[in-house]
Amino acid sequence: MFIHLGNDVVITSQSLIAIINIEDPWSEDIQDAIDMAEMERKLVTISDQEKKKALVICDDRVYISPISSQTLYKRANNFYGEV
Protein backbone atom coordinates (compact mmCIF):
# COMPACT_ATOMS: atom_id res chain seq x y z
CA MET A 1 0.00 0.00 0.00
CA PHE A 2 1.05 3.60 -0.55
CA ILE A 3 0.86 6.74 1.59
CA HIS A 4 0.60 10.20 0.03
CA LEU A 5 2.82 12.71 1.87
CA GLY A 6 1.89 15.81 -0.16
CA ASN A 7 2.89 17.47 -3.45
CA ASP A 8 2.87 14.25 -5.49
CA VAL A 9 5.21 12.42 -3.09
CA VAL A 10 4.13 8.88 -2.26
CA ILE A 11 5.92 6.25 -0.18
CA THR A 12 5.29 2.57 0.36
CA SER A 13 3.86 1.66 3.73
CA GLN A 14 6.56 -1.01 4.14
CA SER A 15 9.29 1.66 4.18
CA LEU A 16 7.60 3.75 6.89
CA ILE A 17 9.38 3.81 10.25
CA ALA A 18 7.90 6.83 12.09
CA ILE A 19 5.65 9.86 11.72
CA ILE A 20 6.59 12.69 14.08
CA ASN A 21 4.80 15.98 14.75
CA ILE A 22 7.19 18.89 14.13
CA GLU A 23 5.04 21.96 14.57
CA ASP A 24 6.84 24.78 16.37
CA PRO A 25 8.64 24.73 18.69
CA TRP A 26 10.84 21.85 17.58
CA SER A 27 12.75 19.85 20.15
CA GLU A 28 16.52 19.58 19.98
CA ASP A 29 16.24 15.86 19.17
CA ILE A 30 14.04 16.53 16.13
CA GLN A 31 16.44 19.21 14.93
CA ASP A 32 19.33 16.75 15.32
CA ALA A 33 17.46 14.13 13.26
CA ILE A 34 16.78 16.69 10.52
CA ASP A 35 20.39 17.88 10.53
CA MET A 36 21.72 14.32 10.34
CA ALA A 37 19.42 13.45 7.43
CA GLU A 38 20.48 16.62 5.64
CA MET A 39 24.18 15.81 6.14
CA GLU A 40 23.61 12.32 4.72
CA ARG A 41 21.67 13.85 1.78
CA LYS A 42 18.55 11.91 2.72
CA LEU A 43 16.32 14.86 3.63
CA VAL A 44 13.44 15.67 1.28
CA THR A 45 11.39 18.80 2.00
CA ILE A 46 8.07 18.33 0.25
CA SER A 47 6.45 21.71 0.80
CA ASP A 48 7.42 24.70 -1.31
CA GLN A 49 6.17 26.98 1.42
CA GLU A 50 7.18 27.12 5.05
CA LYS A 51 4.48 24.62 6.09
CA LYS A 52 6.36 21.98 8.02
CA LYS A 53 4.03 19.81 10.05
CA ALA A 54 5.38 16.26 10.09
CA LEU A 55 8.68 14.44 9.91
CA VAL A 56 8.29 11.10 8.13
CA ILE A 57 11.18 8.70 8.65
CA CYS A 58 11.53 5.89 6.12
CA ASP A 59 14.12 3.21 5.36
CA ASP A 60 16.00 5.30 2.83
CA ARG A 61 14.84 8.91 3.27
CA VAL A 62 13.49 11.44 5.75
CA TYR A 63 10.65 13.66 4.56
CA ILE A 64 9.34 16.96 5.90
CA SER A 65 5.66 17.01 5.01
CA PRO A 66 3.15 19.88 4.91
CA ILE A 67 0.43 17.42 5.99
CA SER A 68 -0.25 17.01 9.70
CA SER A 69 1.11 13.99 11.51
CA GLN A 70 -2.44 13.01 12.54
CA THR A 71 -3.62 12.88 8.92
CA LEU A 72 -0.57 10.90 7.84
CA TYR A 73 -1.09 8.50 10.73
CA LYS A 74 -4.71 7.95 9.68
CA ARG A 75 -3.60 7.28 6.09
CA ALA A 76 -1.04 4.75 7.27
CA ASN A 77 -3.42 3.20 9.79
CA ASN A 78 -6.15 2.71 7.17
CA PHE A 79 -3.88 0.30 5.35
CA TYR A 80 -2.90 -1.66 8.42
CA GLY A 81 -6.49 -1.75 9.66
CA GLU A 82 -7.62 -3.45 6.45
CA VAL A 83 -5.03 -6.24 6.54
N, CA, C and O atoms as a GROMACS GRO file, in nm:
protein
  332
    1MET      N    1   0.084  -0.118   0.000
    1MET     CA    2   0.000   0.000   0.000
    1MET      C    3   0.089   0.124   0.000
    1MET      O    4   0.206   0.119   0.038
    2PHE      N    5   0.030   0.234  -0.042
    2PHE     CA    6   0.105   0.360  -0.055
    2PHE      C    7   0.045   0.467   0.035
    2PHE      O    8  -0.074   0.464   0.066
    3ILE      N    9   0.129   0.562   0.075
    3ILE     CA   10   0.086   0.674   0.159
    3ILE      C   11   0.129   0.803   0.090
    3ILE      O   12   0.247   0.822   0.059
    4HIS      N   13   0.032   0.892   0.066
    4HIS     CA   14   0.060   1.020   0.003
    4HIS      C   15   0.106   1.119   0.110
    4HIS      O   16   0.036   1.142   0.209
    5LEU      N   17   0.225   1.178   0.089
    5LEU     CA   18   0.283   1.271   0.187
    5LEU      C   19   0.261   1.417   0.151
    5LEU      O   20   0.290   1.506   0.231
    6GLY      N   21   0.211   1.443   0.029
    6GLY     CA   22   0.189   1.580  -0.016
    6GLY      C   23   0.270   1.609  -0.140
    6GLY      O   24   0.376   1.550  -0.162
    7ASN      N   25   0.220   1.702  -0.223
    7ASN     CA   26   0.289   1.747  -0.344
    7ASN      C   27   0.340   1.632  -0.431
    7ASN      O   28   0.457   1.630  -0.470
    8ASP      N   29   0.255   1.537  -0.460
    8ASP     CA   30   0.287   1.425  -0.549
    8ASP      C   31   0.398   1.333  -0.496
    8ASP      O   32   0.461   1.263  -0.575
    9VAL      N   33   0.422   1.333  -0.368
    9VAL     CA   34   0.521   1.242  -0.309
    9VAL      C   35   0.445   1.129  -0.240
    9VAL      O   36   0.360   1.152  -0.153
   10VAL      N   37   0.479   1.007  -0.279
   10VAL     CA   38   0.413   0.888  -0.226
   10VAL      C   39   0.521   0.790  -0.182
   10VAL      O   40   0.622   0.772  -0.250
   11ILE      N   41   0.498   0.726  -0.067
   11ILE     CA   42   0.592   0.625  -0.018
   11ILE      C   43   0.517   0.493  -0.002
   11ILE      O   44   0.394   0.490   0.003
   12THR      N   45   0.591   0.386   0.006
   12THR     CA   46   0.529   0.257   0.036
   12THR      C   47   0.514   0.244   0.188
   12THR      O   48   0.598   0.293   0.263
   13SER      N   49   0.409   0.181   0.229
   13SER     CA   50   0.386   0.166   0.373
   13SER      C   51   0.492   0.076   0.438
   13SER      O   52   0.517   0.087   0.558
   14GLN      N   53   0.553  -0.013   0.359
   14GLN     CA   54   0.656  -0.101   0.414
   14GLN      C   55   0.783  -0.024   0.453
   14GLN      O   56   0.857  -0.068   0.540
   15SER      N   57   0.808   0.090   0.388
   15SER     CA   58   0.929   0.166   0.418
   15SER      C   59   0.912   0.261   0.535
   15SER      O   60   1.010   0.317   0.584
   16LEU      N   61   0.790   0.281   0.582
   16LEU     CA   62   0.760   0.375   0.689
   16LEU      C   63   0.813   0.326   0.823
   16LEU      O   64   0.788   0.212   0.863
   17ILE      N   65   0.886   0.413   0.891
   17ILE     CA   66   0.938   0.381   1.025
   17ILE      C   67   0.866   0.464   1.132
   17ILE      O   68   0.822   0.410   1.233
   18ALA      N   69   0.853   0.597   1.108
   18ALA     CA   70   0.790   0.683   1.209
   18ALA      C   71   0.730   0.807   1.144
   18ALA      O   72   0.777   0.854   1.040
   19ILE      N   73   0.625   0.858   1.208
   19ILE     CA   74   0.565   0.986   1.172
   19ILE      C   75   0.569   1.071   1.298
   19ILE      O   76   0.512   1.034   1.400
   20ILE      N   77   0.637   1.186   1.290
   20ILE     CA   78   0.659   1.269   1.408
   20ILE      C   79   0.605   1.409   1.384
   20ILE      O   80   0.630   1.468   1.279
   21ASN      N   81   0.532   1.462   1.482
   21ASN     CA   82   0.480   1.598   1.475
   21ASN      C   83   0.596   1.697   1.493
   21ASN      O   84   0.673   1.685   1.588
   22ILE      N   85   0.609   1.793   1.401
   22ILE     CA   86   0.719   1.889   1.413
   22ILE      C   87   0.672   2.034   1.412
   22ILE      O   88   0.749   2.123   1.375
   23GLU      N   89   0.549   2.058   1.451
   23GLU     CA   90   0.504   2.196   1.457
   23GLU      C   91   0.583   2.268   1.565
   23GLU      O   92   0.626   2.208   1.663
   24ASP      N   93   0.602   2.398   1.546
   24ASP     CA   94   0.684   2.478   1.637
   24ASP      C   95   0.633   2.472   1.779
   24ASP      O   96   0.511   2.464   1.799
   25PRO      N   97   0.718   2.476   1.877
   25PRO     CA   98   0.864   2.473   1.869
   25PRO      C   99   0.916   2.330   1.856
   25PRO      O  100   0.862   2.236   1.916
   26TRP      N  101   1.023   2.316   1.778
   26TRP     CA  102   1.084   2.184   1.758
   26TRP      C  103   1.174   2.153   1.876
   26TRP      O  104   1.236   2.243   1.934
   27SER      N  105   1.182   2.026   1.910
   27SER     CA  106   1.275   1.985   2.015
   27SER      C  107   1.416   1.973   1.955
   27SER      O  108   1.433   1.967   1.834
   28GLU      N  109   1.513   1.970   2.041
   28GLU     CA  110   1.652   1.958   1.998
   28GLU      C  111   1.676   1.823   1.930
   28GLU      O  112   1.754   1.814   1.836
   29ASP      N  113   1.610   1.719   1.977
   29ASP     CA  114   1.624   1.586   1.917
   29ASP      C  115   1.572   1.583   1.773
   29ASP      O  116   1.634   1.523   1.686
   30ILE      N  117   1.459   1.647   1.750
   30ILE     CA  118   1.404   1.653   1.613
   30ILE      C  119   1.498   1.731   1.523
   30ILE      O  120   1.522   1.691   1.409
   31GLN      N  121   1.550   1.842   1.573
   31GLN     CA  122   1.644   1.921   1.493
   31GLN      C  123   1.770   1.840   1.461
   31GLN      O  124   1.823   1.849   1.351
   32ASP      N  125   1.817   1.761   1.556
   32ASP     CA  126   1.933   1.675   1.532
   32ASP      C  127   1.904   1.571   1.424
   32ASP      O  128   1.989   1.545   1.338
   33ALA      N  129   1.784   1.512   1.428
   33ALA     CA  130   1.746   1.413   1.326
   33ALA      C  131   1.740   1.477   1.188
   33ALA      O  132   1.783   1.416   1.090
   34ILE      N  133   1.686   1.598   1.180
   34ILE     CA  134   1.678   1.669   1.052
   34ILE      C  135   1.818   1.703   1.002
   34ILE      O  136   1.848   1.685   0.885
   35ASP      N  137   1.902   1.753   1.091
   35ASP     CA  138   2.039   1.788   1.053
   35ASP      C  139   2.117   1.666   1.005
   35ASP      O  140   2.192   1.674   0.907
   36MET      N  141   2.101   1.553   1.072
   36MET     CA  142   2.172   1.432   1.034
   36MET      C  143   2.125   1.383   0.895
   36MET      O  144   2.207   1.345   0.812
   37ALA      N  145   1.994   1.386   0.872
   37ALA     CA  146   1.942   1.345   0.742
   37ALA      C  147   1.991   1.437   0.632
   37ALA      O  148   2.019   1.393   0.520
   38GLU      N  149   2.000   1.565   0.663
   38GLU     CA  150   2.048   1.662   0.564
   38GLU      C  151   2.196   1.638   0.533
   38GLU      O  152   2.237   1.645   0.417
   39MET      N  153   2.276   1.609   0.636
   39MET     CA  154   2.418   1.581   0.614
   39MET      C  155   2.437   1.456   0.528
   39MET      O  156   2.529   1.451   0.447
   40GLU      N  157   2.352   1.356   0.547
   40GLU     CA  158   2.361   1.232   0.472
   40GLU      C  159   2.290   1.240   0.336
   40GLU      O  160   2.282   1.142   0.262
   41ARG      N  161   2.239   1.359   0.305
   41ARG     CA  162   2.167   1.384   0.178
   41ARG      C  163   2.045   1.294   0.163
   41ARG      O  164   2.016   1.244   0.054
   42LYS      N  165   1.976   1.274   0.273
   42LYS     CA  166   1.855   1.191   0.272
   42LYS      C  167   1.730   1.271   0.306
   42LYS      O  168   1.621   1.214   0.314
   43LEU      N  169   1.744   1.402   0.325
   43LEU     CA  170   1.632   1.486   0.363
   43LEU      C  171   1.559   1.536   0.238
   43LEU      O  172   1.622   1.588   0.146
   44VAL      N  173   1.427   1.518   0.237
   44VAL     CA  174   1.344   1.567   0.128
   44VAL      C  175   1.238   1.658   0.189
   44VAL      O  176   1.154   1.612   0.267
   45THR      N  177   1.241   1.787   0.154
   45THR     CA  178   1.139   1.880   0.200
   45THR      C  179   1.033   1.888   0.092
   45THR      O  180   1.060   1.933  -0.020
   46ILE      N  181   0.913   1.844   0.124
   46ILE     CA  182   0.807   1.833   0.025
   46ILE      C  183   0.742   1.968  -0.005
   46ILE      O  184   0.715   1.999  -0.121
   47SER      N  185   0.718   2.046   0.096
   47SER     CA  186   0.645   2.170   0.080
   47SER      C  187   0.731   2.281   0.020
   47SER      O  188   0.847   2.299   0.059
   48ASP      N  189   0.674   2.354  -0.075
   48ASP     CA  190   0.742   2.470  -0.131
   48ASP      C  191   0.737   2.588  -0.035
   48ASP      O  192   0.826   2.673  -0.035
   49GLN      N  193   0.634   2.591   0.046
   49GLN     CA  194   0.617   2.698   0.142
   49GLN      C  195   0.682   2.659   0.274
   49GLN      O  196   0.751   2.557   0.283
   50GLU      N  197   0.660   2.740   0.374
   50GLU     CA  198   0.718   2.712   0.505
   50GLU      C  199   0.630   2.624   0.592
   50GLU      O  200   0.648   2.619   0.714
   51LYS      N  201   0.534   2.553   0.532
   51LYS     CA  202   0.448   2.462   0.609
   51LYS      C  203   0.527   2.336   0.638
   51LYS      O  204   0.552   2.256   0.548
   52LYS      N  205   0.564   2.318   0.761
   52LYS     CA  206   0.636   2.198   0.802
   52LYS      C  207   0.562   2.142   0.922
   52LYS      O  208   0.572   2.195   1.032
   53LYS      N  209   0.488   2.034   0.898
   53LYS     CA  210   0.403   1.981   1.005
   53LYS      C  211   0.443   1.844   1.055
   53LYS      O  212   0.418   1.810   1.170
   54ALA      N  213   0.506   1.763   0.968
   54ALA     CA  214   0.538   1.626   1.009
   54ALA      C  215   0.673   1.583   0.953
   54ALA      O  216   0.711   1.618   0.842
   55LEU      N  217   0.743   1.506   1.033
   55LEU     CA  218   0.868   1.444   0.991
   55LEU      C  219   0.837   1.296   0.969
   55LEU      O  220   0.794   1.227   1.061
   56VAL      N  221   0.859   1.249   0.848
   56VAL     CA  222   0.829   1.110   0.813
   56VAL      C  223   0.962   1.039   0.790
   56VAL      O  224   1.034   1.071   0.696
   57ILE      N  225   0.992   0.943   0.874
   57ILE     CA  226   1.118   0.870   0.865
   57ILE      C  227   1.091   0.737   0.796
   57ILE      O  228   1.006   0.659   0.839
   58CYS      N  229   1.166   0.712   0.689
   58CYS     CA  230   1.153   0.589   0.612
   58CYS      C  231   1.288   0.518   0.608
   58CYS      O  232   1.387   0.569   0.659
   59ASP      N  233   1.289   0.400   0.548
   59ASP     CA  234   1.412   0.321   0.536
   59ASP      C  235   1.526   0.399   0.472
   59ASP      O  236   1.640   0.396   0.519
   60ASP      N  237   1.495   0.469   0.363
   60ASP     CA  238   1.600   0.530   0.283
   60ASP      C  239   1.600   0.682   0.282
   60ASP      O  240   1.697   0.742   0.237
   61ARG      N  241   1.494   0.746   0.330
   61ARG     CA  242   1.484   0.891   0.327
   61ARG      C  243   1.410   0.942   0.450
   61ARG      O  244   1.344   0.867   0.522
   62VAL      N  245   1.425   1.074   0.471
   62VAL     CA  246   1.349   1.144   0.575
   62VAL      C  247   1.277   1.259   0.504
   62VAL      O  248   1.339   1.338   0.433
   63TYR      N  249   1.147   1.267   0.524
   63TYR     CA  250   1.065   1.366   0.456
   63TYR      C  251   1.010   1.467   0.556
   63TYR      O  252   0.973   1.431   0.668
   64ILE      N  253   1.005   1.593   0.514
   64ILE     CA  254   0.934   1.696   0.590
   64ILE      C  255   0.808   1.725   0.510
   64ILE      O  256   0.814   1.774   0.398
   65SER      N  257   0.694   1.693   0.570
   65SER     CA  258   0.566   1.701   0.501
   65SER      C  259   0.483   1.820   0.547
   65SER      O  260   0.487   1.858   0.664
   66PRO      N  261   0.406   1.880   0.454
   66PRO     CA  262   0.315   1.988   0.491
   66PRO      C  263   0.182   1.935   0.547
   66PRO      O  264   0.097   2.014   0.586
   67ILE      N  265   0.166   1.803   0.549
   67ILE     CA  266   0.043   1.741   0.599
   67ILE      C  267   0.064   1.704   0.746
   67ILE      O  268   0.171   1.658   0.784
   68SER      N  269  -0.038   1.724   0.826
   68SER     CA  270  -0.025   1.700   0.970
   68SER      C  271   0.007   1.554   0.999
   68SER      O  272  -0.028   1.464   0.924
   69SER      N  273   0.074   1.534   1.111
   69SER     CA  274   0.112   1.399   1.151
   69SER      C  275  -0.013   1.314   1.179
   69SER      O  276  -0.010   1.193   1.155
   70GLN      N  277  -0.120   1.375   1.228
   70GLN     CA  278  -0.244   1.301   1.254
   70GLN      C  279  -0.305   1.248   1.125
   70GLN      O  280  -0.350   1.133   1.120
   71THR      N  281  -0.307   1.330   1.021
   71THR     CA  282  -0.362   1.288   0.892
   71THR      C  283  -0.277   1.178   0.831
   71THR      O  284  -0.330   1.080   0.778
   72LEU      N  285  -0.145   1.193   0.838
   72LEU     CA  286  -0.057   1.090   0.784
   72LEU      C  287  -0.072   0.960   0.861
   72LEU      O  288  -0.069   0.851   0.802
   73TYR      N  289  -0.088   0.969   0.992
   73TYR     CA  290  -0.109   0.850   1.074
   73TYR      C  291  -0.238   0.778   1.032
   73TYR      O  292  -0.240   0.656   1.020
   74LYS      N  293  -0.344   0.855   1.010
   74LYS     CA  294  -0.471   0.795   0.968
   74LYS      C  295  -0.456   0.727   0.832
   74LYS      O  296  -0.510   0.618   0.811
   75ARG      N  297  -0.383   0.789   0.741
   75ARG     CA  298  -0.360   0.728   0.609
   75ARG      C  299  -0.284   0.597   0.623
   75ARG      O  300  -0.317   0.497   0.558
   76ALA      N  301  -0.183   0.597   0.707
   76ALA     CA  302  -0.104   0.475   0.727
   76ALA      C  303  -0.185   0.370   0.801
   76ALA      O  304  -0.176   0.252   0.769
   77ASN      N  305  -0.263   0.412   0.898
   77ASN     CA  306  -0.342   0.320   0.979
   77ASN      C  307  -0.455   0.258   0.899
   77ASN      O  308  -0.494   0.144   0.927
   78ASN      N  309  -0.509   0.327   0.800
   78ASN     CA  310  -0.615   0.271   0.717
   78ASN      C  311  -0.566   0.145   0.647
   78ASN      O  312  -0.641   0.048   0.635
   79PHE      N  313  -0.444   0.147   0.601
   79PHE     CA  314  -0.388   0.030   0.535
   79PHE      C  315  -0.375  -0.086   0.632
   79PHE      O  316  -0.419  -0.198   0.604
   80TYR      N  317  -0.315  -0.059   0.746
   80TYR     CA  318  -0.290  -0.166   0.842
   80TYR      C  319  -0.420  -0.217   0.904
   80TYR      O  320  -0.427  -0.334   0.944
   81GLY      N  321  -0.521  -0.132   0.912
   81GLY     CA  322  -0.649  -0.175   0.966
   81GLY      C  323  -0.723  -0.269   0.873
   81GLY      O  324  -0.806  -0.348   0.919
   82GLU      N  325  -0.694  -0.263   0.741
   82GLU     CA  326  -0.762  -0.345   0.645
   82GLU      C  327  -0.698  -0.482   0.627
   82GLU      O  328  -0.759  -0.572   0.570
   83VAL      N  329  -0.575  -0.499   0.674
   83VAL     CA  330  -0.503  -0.624   0.654
   83VAL      C  331  -0.556  -0.732   0.743
   83VAL      O  332  -0.506  -0.845   0.739
   0.00000   0.00000   0.00000
